[in-house]
Amino acid sequence: MKKLTKRMKAITEHRVVVGIRGSEELAVIGIVHEFGSAPKHIPERSFIRTGKIKSRPIINKIVKAGVTEIAFGRKTPQELYQEIGEAGLEKTRANFERIKQPPLSAIYASHKQGRKLLQAEELRLKEALSWSVIARARRGPS
């Protein structure tokens, strides 16, 4: 029973996140995509939040099956985290391909074309998508 408790507790100590890894500039580009920019007339073109929503059904299936496997000692929490991360990343990348609406404002697009090609920025952003396992914040008294 102690082994089962230890295995199940291990699942609750971490979580998987999908996001962007890279420079500060790339993080700003990602934030603008997610939330838009009213002063620059850039519409919201969320791909991480909407990717998370679209990955929920498959991740829920992975978790249900994975928890059972961990309970029986046939899988480790790390293996489950990897499955979750890969599935979430795959769905988010697929979702990224669909972020063409709403289109960028003509003013912003013409401004950005002079300094950097928008496609190059979007490619960098897509390549910076990744997943990682992080510790959950502790709640309540220790």
C-alpha positions, 0 to 999 in steps of 0.5 A, spaced: 500 500 500 505 504 501 508 503 494 501 505 491 501 511 495 508 513 493 506 512 486 500 516 486 502 522 490 508 523 485 503 524 480 500 530 484 507 533 485 508 536 478 504 538 472 506 539 464 506 546 461 506 547 453 509 554 452 514 558 448 522 557 450 526 563 447 529 570 447 525 576 451 523 578 444 520 572 442 516 572 448 513 578 447 511 576 440 508 570 443 504 575 448 502 579 442 499 573 438 495 571 445 492 577 447 493 582 441 495 589 442 490 595 442 495 601 441 498 597 435 491 595 432 493 587 432 488 582 434 488 577 438 491 570 435 491 565 440 494 559 439 497 556 446 490 557 450 486 555 444 491 549 443 490 547 450 483 547 450 483 543 443 488 538 447 484 537 453 480 531 450 486 527 448 490 529 454 484 526 459 484 519 455 492 519 456 491 521 464 486 516 465 489 510 462 496 513 465 494 513 472 491 506 472 498 504 469 502 508 474 497 504 480 499 498 477 507 499 477 507 499 469 508 506 468 512 512 471 509 519 472 515 521 468 513 517 462 506 519 463 508 527 463 512 525 457 506 523 453 502 529 456 507 533 453 508 530 447 500 530 445 499 537 448 505 540 443 502 536 437 495 539 438 498 546 439 503 546 433 497 544 429 493 549 432 498 554 430 497 552 423 490 555 424 491 562 427 490 566 420 484 569 423 483 574 424 488 577 419 493 582 422 491 589 420 494 592 414 497 598 418 501 593 422 503 588 417 506 594 412 510 596 418 512 589 420 514 587 413 519 593 412 523 590 418 522 583 419 518 578 415 511 576 418 512 569 416 519 568 419 517 571 426 511 566 425 516 560 424 521 562 429 515 562 434 512 555 432 519 552 433 520 555 440 514 551 442 516 546 447 513 543 453 516 541 460 514 538 467 514 543 473 513 542 480 506 544 482 505 550 487 504 547 494 498 549 497 496 550 505 501 549 511 507 544 510 
